[in-house]
C-alpha cells in the first residue's frame, strides 16, 4: 500500500454513545448539532487540568463520526483504513454496516471498508470508542502507574488499492564479515481475487541522496487471501551503516508487477547495522557502547496522549540532544511512528515493548498480548533504531507458558534482534536474551548500595546480557519547585547510578525512570496525582538532573556548564 490520505481533519465527537446515532447521519450538521462537537485528530475525549483530577474523568464510551467521499472512478478498488492509535477499544461502522472491532490502545490496526463504501457519494464512518480501563485489554487489570486518557489520539489514514496489493514489507538482511550487505526482503500480499497472471516483485534500494544502489526482480505466485514471499538472499555489496553518530538511512522501493504492469508499490525506510547484546555489554557494528538513557511516557499536560507529528518528533530530539542520551525505552507500550521515525533519523537507540503493567490475565487477555507482540514487530521491524523487543508485561510475575510463547513469536518474526522483559524482583526466570531489571536499591545513603550485582539479582552462577531498565524514579521524586538541595541530590543520585553502570563491564547500561513527569492514578505519585519522577517536567522543562545527562556530550560537540 502506498500514498495514504491523512484522514484526521473534520471529525465529529460526542462524549457518549447512542445506538440511534448509527443510523442517523447529516453531512451538513452544525458542530453542536445533536450534541456532536467538530474536532480534528489527534483528539482526547476530554481536556484536563494539569493535576488533581481522577482517571475516571476520561473513562467513558464515546462516539466519533466522519463524512468522506470516495471518487466514482475508484470503483473496483479496495478501500482500507489504518488507525495508528485508539484508546482502548473501538467498534467500527461504515454507512451503518458493522466492519469490525479492535482491542488495544497502542497497536496499529487496519480495516477494509470496501463492501460498505458508496463510490461518488458521501460515506459515513462511525466509531464507538471505549476508553474505560477494561481488564480484557493490556495494560489494564491492575491499577497502572500512568493514565491512558482516551479517544482517537493518533492519526487515521485511508488507502485506495487494487484487488491485489502489498500489505507490508520486512527489509530482512544480514551484514557479512566484510560488512557487505546481503538482503532477502519478505513481502506480504493481500488479494481478493484468484491471481493466475504472471506476477513478479521488483526491488530498488535508494540512498539518501536519491542514488539507486541496487535493483532486483523475482517472479512469484500470489494466492487469494493473505500470502507472503520470502526472497532468496542477494548480495548488495558495500553500504553505509546506520550508527548513533551517523544514522544513515536507505529506502527500499518494492513494486508488484502483474502482467508487466505496476499494480502496487511500497516504500520502506530503513538502515543497516549489527547489534549484539552480550554479557560483556552492548555492541553496535562491532563497537562497544554503554547504553545511557531514559524511559518515556507519551503524555502531555491538558491533552493526554493527543499530540501530533511535530511534538512527537520533538520528544526524540529532546532526549537525544538536550539530554544527550543514546537510548530510550518506550515505557510501557508501543509509541508513535513519528517518534520512532525521528529516532531513526537522529541515532537514538530504542527499547520497544508491549503494553503491560503487573497483570497477566486469562486467555482473552493473553490473546491480545500475543497480537500486540505481532503488531509491534511487524509494524516496527524496519526501524534501525530499535535494537531490542520487550515481550514481557512490565513488572509482572513469571508466567513460563505465556512468556515462552511471546519470546518464540518474537524470534519467529525477527530472529536477529534480542528480546527482553522488565522485572522488578530477584531470581526471575529468564526466557528472553537479556535480563532487564528495575533496580532501586540506591535509595539508601551508602555509596556501595548504588546498584546490585548482576548475579545477586539473577541468582545465576554465570553472567548474562544484563540491563538496568529503571532507577531513581519513585524513590526520589523531584518537583521543579523543590528547594535547591532536593534538586541537587536528585541529580547526584542519577550521577551515582550512571557512573556505576558505566564502570561495570557486565551491565549493558542504565535507563533512568524517567525522562518526563507524568500524570497517574491516585494510588501513585504525589497527592496531586503527578509522578514527579522525570529529569524534566511535563512541559519538557529541565530539572538539574537533565544537565547531568547533557554534560556527557563530547566537549567538541558542546561544553555544558550549568
C-alpha positions in Angstrom: 0.0 0.0 0.0 1.3 3.4 -0.9 0.2 7.1 -0.9 -2.1 7.2 2.1 -4.5 10.0 2.6 -4.4 11.6 6.0 -8.0 11.4 7.3 -7.5 13.4 10.5 -9.5 16.6 9.9 -13.2 17.4 10.3 -14.5 14.7 12.6 -17.4 14.9 14.9 -17.2 13.8 18.5 -19.8 13.0 21.2 -18.7 12.1 24.8 -21.3 9.3 24.9 -22.7 6.6 22.7 -26.3 6.5 21.5 -27.5 3.5 19.4 -29.7 5.6 17.2 -26.6 7.6 16.0 -25.5 4.5 14.0 -28.4 5.1 11.5 -28.8 8.9 11.6 -26.3 11.0 9.8 -26.4 14.5 8.5 -23.4 15.5 6.3 -24.3 19.2 6.8 -24.7 19.1 10.6 -23.5 22.0 12.6 -20.7 21.4 15.0 -23.1 21.3 18.0 -26.0 19.5 16.3 -27.3 16.6 18.3 -24.5 17.0 20.9 -21.8 16.5 18.3 -18.6 18.6 18.5 -16.4 19.3 15.5 -12.9 18.1 16.2 -9.6 17.2 14.5 -7.3 14.3 15.2 -5.3 13.6 17.3 -8.1 14.0 19.8 -8.6 13.3 23.5 -12.1 12.6 24.9 -11.7 15.3 27.5 -9.3 18.2 28.1 -8.0 18.0 31.6 -6.4 20.2 34.2 -2.7 19.9 34.9 -3.2 17.9 38.1 -5.7 16.9 40.8 -8.1 15.1 38.6 -9.4 11.5 38.6 -8.7 8.9 35.9 -12.4 8.3 35.8 -12.9 11.6 34.0 -11.8 10.0 30.7 -13.3 6.6 31.4 -16.2 6.8 29.0 -17.7 5.2 25.9 -17.8 7.9 23.3 -18.6 8.3 19.6 -16.7 9.6 16.6 -18.0 10.1 13.1 -16.5 11.2 9.8 -18.1 12.0 6.5 -16.0 11.4 3.4 -16.3 10.8 -0.3 -14.6 8.2 -2.5 -14.5 9.3 -6.1 -16.6 7.3 -8.6 -13.6 6.4 -10.6 -12.2 4.4 -7.6 -15.0 1.8 -8.1 -13.4 -1.6 -8.2 -10.6 -0.6 -5.8 -10.1 -1.7 -2.2 -10.7 1.0 0.5 -8.7 0.4 3.6 -8.4 2.4 6.8 -5.4 2.5 9.2 -5.8 3.6 12.8 -2.5 4.3 14.5 -3.9 4.6 18.0 -7.4 4.4 19.5 -7.7 4.0 23.3 -8.6 1.3 24.2 -11.3 -0.5 22.1 -13.3 0.5 19.1 -16.3 -0.8 17.2 -16.2 0.4 13.5 -19.2 1.1 11.2 -19.4 2.4 7.7 -22.8 3.6 6.4 -24.4 1.8 9.2 -22.7 -1.6 8.4 -20.5 -3.0 11.1 -16.9 -3.5 9.9 -15.3 -5.0 13.0 -13.6 -4.1 16.2 -10.1 -3.8 17.7 -8.7 -4.4 21.2 -5.6 -2.5 22.2 -4.9 1.2 22.6 -1.3 1.2 21.4 -1.3 -1.2 18.4 -1.9 -0.1 14.8 -5.0 -1.6 13.2 -6.4 -1.9 9.7 -10.0 -2.1 8.5 -11.2 -2.9 4.9 -14.4 -1.0 4.4 -14.8 -1.7 0.6 -18.0 -3.6 0.8 -19.7 -0.8 2.7 -18.5 2.1 0.6 -20.7 4.1 -1.8 -18.5 5.5 -4.6 -19.1 9.0 -5.7 -21.3 9.7 -2.7 -20.9 10.9 0.9 -20.0 8.0 3.2 -20.4 7.9 7.0 -17.8 6.5 9.3 -18.7 5.8 12.9 -16.6 4.6 15.8 -17.8 3.6 19.2 -14.8 4.1 21.4 -14.5 2.5 24.8 -11.9 4.4 26.9 -12.6 2.6 30.2 -9.9 0.5 31.9 -11.1 -2.9 30.7 -9.5 -6.0 32.3 -9.5 -7.8 29.0 -7.1 -5.3 27.4 -3.5 -4.7 28.4 -2.2 -2.8 30.3 -5.3 -2.9 32.5 -6.3 -5.5 35.1 -4.2 -3.9 37.9 -4.1 -0.2 38.9 -1.5 1.1 36.5 1.0 3.8 37.4 0.1 6.1 34.4 -3.0 7.3 32.7 -4.3 6.2 29.3 -6.8 9.0 28.7 -8.9 8.1 25.7 -10.0 8.8 22.1 -8.6 8.6 18.6 -5.3 10.0 19.8 -3.2 9.2 16.8 -3.7 9.8 13.1 -6.0 7.9 10.7 -5.1 7.1 7.1 -7.1 6.0 4.1 -5.6 3.8 1.3 -7.0 3.1 -2.1 -5.5 -0.1 -3.6 -6.0 -2.7 -6.3 -7.7 -6.0 -5.6 -4.2 -7.4 -5.1 -1.8 -5.3 -3.1 1.3 -5.3 -0.9 0.3 -5.1 2.7 3.8 -5.0 4.3 7.5 -5.4 3.5 10.1 -6.5 6.1 13.5 -5.5 4.8 15.4 -8.5 6.1 19.2 -8.5 5.7 22.5 -9.6 7.1 25.9 -7.9 7.3 28.7 -10.2 6.2 32.1 -10.5 7.9 33.5 -7.8 5.5 30.4 -5.6 6.4 28.9 -6.0 2.9 25.1 -6.2 2.7 23.0 -9.2 1.8 19.3 -8.6 1.6 16.3 -11.0 1.5 13.1 -8.9 1.9 9.9 -10.6 2.9 6.8 -9.3 1.1 3.3 -9.7 2.3 0.3 -9.6 0.0 -3.5 -9.5 0.3 -5.6 -10.5 -2.7 -9.3 -10.5 -3.1 -9.1 -12.5 -6.4 -7.6 -15.7 -7.6 -4.4 -14.4 -9.3 -3.4 -16.6 -12.2 -1.5 -13.9 -14.1 2.3 -13.5 -14.5 3.4 -11.8 -11.3 6.8 -10.5 -10.1 8.2 -8.2 -7.5 10.9 -5.6 -8.2 13.2 -4.1 -5.5 15.1 -0.9 -5.7 17.4 0.2 -2.9 17.9 4.0 -2.8 20.4 6.0 -0.9 19.5 9.2 0.9 20.8 11.4 -2.0 18.4 9.6 -4.3 21.0 7.3 -5.9 19.9 3.8 -6.7 22.5 1.3 -5.4 20.7 -2.0 -6.1 17.9 -3.4 -8.2 16.5 -6.9 -8.3 13.4 -8.6 -9.6 11.9 -12.0 -8.7 8.9 -14.0 -10.0 6.3 -15.0 -7.6 2.8 -16.5 -7.3 0.0 -14.9 -5.2 -2.9 -16.8 -3.9 -6.3 -15.5 -2.8 -6.3 -14.2 0.8 -3.1 -13.4 2.7 0.2 -14.7 1.5 3.9 -13.8 1.6 7.1 -14.1 -0.5 10.4 -14.8 1.3 13.0 -13.9 -1.3 16.4 -15.6 -1.5 19.5 -13.8 -0.2 21.1 -11.5 -2.7 24.4 -9.6 -2.3 24.2 -5.8 -2.5 27.8 -5.0 -1.6 29.2 -2.2 0.5 26.7 0.2 2.1 27.0 2.9 4.7 26.0 1.6 8.1 23.4 3.1 10.5 25.1 4.2 13.7 24.2 6.5 16.6 26.8 9.0 15.3 26.0 8.6 11.7 22.3 7.4 11.3 22.4 6.6 7.5 19.0 5.6 6.1 18.0 3.9 2.8 14.7 3.5 1.1 13.7 0.1 -0.2 11.1 0.5 -3.0 9.1 -2.7 -3.6 6.9 -2.8 -6.7 4.3 -5.5 -7.5 4.0 -6.2 -11.3 1.1 -8.2 -12.7 1.4 -9.0 -16.4 4.2 -6.4 -16.6 2.1 -3.6 -15.2 2.7 -1.9 -11.8 -0.2 -3.0 -9.6 1.1 -1.6 -6.3 4.3 -0.2 -4.6 5.6 0.0 -1.1 8.3 2.4 0.3 10.3 1.2 3.3 12.7 3.5 5.0 15.4 1.5 6.9 19.0 1.3 7.9 21.6 -1.4 8.1 23.5 -2.2 11.3 24.6 -5.0 13.5 23.6 -5.1 17.2 24.8 -7.5 19.8 23.6 -7.8 23.4 26.3 -9.8 25.3 27.3 -10.5 28.9 30.2 -8.0 28.3 27.9 -5.2 27.1 26.1 -3.9 24.1 27.9 -3.7 20.7 26.8 -1.7 17.6 28.6 -2.5 14.4 31.3 -4.2 16.5 31.8 -1.1 18.7 31.0 -1.3 22.4 28.5 1.3 23.5 27.3 1.9 27.1 23.6 2.4 26.9 22.7 5.7 28.7 19.1 6.8 28.5 15.7 7.2 30.0 12.1 5.8 29.8 9.5 7.9 28.0 5.8 8.3 28.7 4.0 9.8 25.7 1.6 12.1 27.7 1.3 15.9 27.8 -0.5 18.4 30.0 -4.1 19.0 29.3 -4.4 16.8 26.2 -3.1 13.5 27.4 -1.8 11.4 24.5 -3.3 13.6 21.8 -0.2 15.3 20.3 0.7 15.3 16.7 3.7 14.7 14.5 5.8 17.7 15.3 5.7 17.3 19.1 6.3 13.5 18.9 9.4 14.2 16.8 10.5 16.9 19.2 10.5 14.5 22.2 13.0 12.3 20.4 15.2 15.4 19.8 14.9 16.4 23.5 16.1 13.0 24.7 18.9 12.8 22.1 20.2 16.4 22.1 19.0 18.2 25.2 19.6 15.1 27.5 22.4 13.7 25.3 21.0 10.2 25.8 21.8 7.4 23.3 18.8 5.2 24.3 15.1 5.4 25.1 12.7 2.8 26.4 9.1 3.2 25.2 7.6 2.5 28.6 5.2 0.8 28.7 3.8 0.4 25.2 4.4 0.9 21.5 4.7 4.6 20.6 4.1 7.0 17.7 5.5 6.2 14.3 6.6 9.9 14.2 8.6 9.4 17.4 10.3 6.2 16.0 11.0 7.8 12.7 12.8 10.6 14.3 14.8 8.2 16.5 15.9 6.5 13.2 17.0 9.9 11.8 19.0 11.1 14.8 20.6 7.9 16.0 18.6 7.3 19.2 18.5 3.6 20.1 15.1 2.3 21.1 14.0 -0.5 23.5 10.3 -1.0 22.5 7.9 -3.1 24.5 4.3 -4.3 24.5 1.7 -2.8 26.8 1.5 -4.2 30.3 1.6 -3.5 34.0 1.8 -6.3 36.5 -1.4 -8.1 35.4 -1.2 -11.3 33.2 -4.8 -12.1 32.8 -6.6 -15.1 31.2 -7.0 -16.5 27.7 -8.7 -13.4 26.1 -6.2 -11.0 27.7 -3.2 -13.1 26.6 -4.6 -13.3 23.0 -4.4 -9.5 22.9 -0.8 -9.8 24.3 0.2 -12.1 21.5 -1.4 -9.8 18.9 0.5 -6.8 20.5 3.8 -8.7 20.0 2.9 -9.5 16.4 1.8 -6.0 15.5 4.7 -4.3 17.4 7.3 -6.3 15.4 5.6 -6.4 12.0 4.8 -2.7 12.1 8.1 -1.5 13.5 10.6 -4.1 12.2 12.2 -1.7 9.7 13.2 0.9 12.3 17.0 0.5 12.6 16.9 2.4 15.9 15.0 -0.4 17.6 17.7 -2.8 19.0 15.6 -4.9 21.4 12.0 -6.1 21.8 10.3 -6.1 25.2 8.0 -9.2 25.1 7.1 -9.4 28.8 4.3 -7.5 30.6 6.0 -4.8 32.6 6.9 -5.9 36.2 4.7 -8.9 36.0 5.3 -12.2 37.8 6.9 -15.1 36.0 4.5 -16.9 33.6 6.5 -19.5 31.8 3.8 -20.6 29.4 2.9 -17.1 28.2 6.5 -15.8 28.1 7.7 -18.9 26.2 5.0 -18.1 23.6 5.8 -14.3 23.4 9.5 -15.0 23.1 9.1 -17.7 20.4 6.7 -15.5 18.4 9.2 -12.6 18.6 12.0 -14.9 17.4 9.9 -16.3 14.6 9.1 -12.8 13.3 12.5 -11.3 13.9 15.4 -13.8 14.6 18.0 -11.1 14.6 17.0 -8.7 17.4 17.4 -9.6 21.0 14.4 -9.9 23.3 13.9 -8.9 26.9 11.3 -8.2 29.6 11.3 -5.9 32.5 11.4 -7.4 36.0 11.2 -5.9 39.5 12.2 -8.8 41.7 15.3 -11.0 42.0 15.6 -14.5 40.7 13.0 -14.1 37.9 13.1 -16.8 35.2 14.9 -15.7 32.1 13.1 -16.7 28.9 14.5 -13.9 26.8 18.0 -12.9 25.6 18.5 -10.0 28.0 17.8 -9.9 31.8 16.3 -6.4 32.4 15.7 -5.3 36.0 14.3 -2.2 37.7 16.9 -1.6 40.3 16.0 0.9 43.0 18.5 -0.2 45.7 20.3 3.2 45.6 17.6 4.9 47.8 19.9 4.1 50.7 22.6 6.5 51.9 25.6 4.2 51.3 27.5 4.7 48.1 28.2 1.0 47.8 24.4 0.4 47.5 24.2 2.2 44.2 23.4 -0.9 42.1 23.1 -4.6 42.9 25.5 -7.0 41.3 24.1 -9.0 38.3 24.4 -12.4 39.9 22.9 -11.2 43.1 19.8 -10.2 41.0 19.6 -13.1 38.6 20.6 -15.9 41.0 22.7 -17.5 38.3 26.3 -18.7 38.6 27.3 -17.0 35.3 26.8 -13.6 33.6 24.1 -13.0 31.0 23.3 -9.9 28.9 22.0 -7.5 31.6 20.3 -4.1 31.5 19.1 -1.8 34.3 15.7 -0.8 32.8 14.7 1.7 35.6 16.3 3.5 38.5 15.7 6.5 40.8 12.0 7.5 39.9 9.7 6.9 42.9 12.5 6.5 45.4 13.5 10.2 45.0 10.8 12.3 43.2 11.7 15.9 42.5 9.3 18.7 41.8 10.5 21.6 39.6 9.9 24.0 42.6 11.6 21.9 45.2 14.5 23.6 47.1 17.9 23.5 45.6 19.2 20.8 47.9 16.5 18.4 46.8 17.0 19.1 43.1 20.8 18.8 43.6 20.5 15.4 45.3 18.2 14.2 42.6 20.9 15.0 40.0 23.6 13.3 42.2 21.5 10.1 42.5 21.3 9.9 38.7 25.1 10.6 38.5 25.9 7.8 41.0 23.9 5.2 39.2 25.1 6.2 35.7 28.7 6.2 37.0 28.4 2.8 38.5 26.8 1.4 35.3 29.5 3.0 33.2 32.2 1.3 35.2 30.6 -2.1 35.4 31.6 -4.3 32.4 28.7 -6.8 32.7 25.9 -4.2 32.6 24.9 -3.0 29.1 23.7 0.3 30.6 21.1 2.1 32.7 17.9 3.8 31.7 16.5 6.4 34.1 13.0 6.5 35.4 12.2 8.7 33.6 12.6 11.4 31.0 9.4 13.4 31.8 7.0 13.8 34.7 3.6 12.3 34.0 0.0 12.1 35.4 -1.1 9.0 37.2 -3.7 7.3 39.4 -4.2 8.5 42.9 -2.6 5.3 44.2 0.8 6.6 42.9 2.7 9.8 42.7 2.2 12.8 44.8 -1.0 13.9 46.3 -1.9 15.9 43.2 -1.7 12.8 41.0 1.5 13.7 39.3 4.6 11.5 39.3 7.5 13.9 39.6 9.9 11.2 38.5 11.3 12.9 35.4 14.6 14.6 34.8 12.3 17.1 33.0 8.8 18.2 33.9 5.7 17.5 31.9 6.3 20.7 29.8 9.8 19.3 28.9 11.5 22.0 31.0 14.8 20.7 32.5 15.5 19.9 36.1 19.0 19.8 37.5 19.3 16.1 36.6 18.8 16.7 32.9 22.0 18.7 32.8 23.9 15.8 34.3 22.9 13.8 31.2 23.6 16.7 28.9 27.1 17.1 30.4 28.1 13.7 29.0 28.4 15.1 25.5 31.8 15.1 23.8 33.2 18.6 24.5 33.8 19.1 20.8 30.1 19.0 20.4 29.1 21.2 23.3 30.6 22.3 26.6 28.0 22.1 29.3 28.3 24.3 32.4 25.1 24.6 34.3 
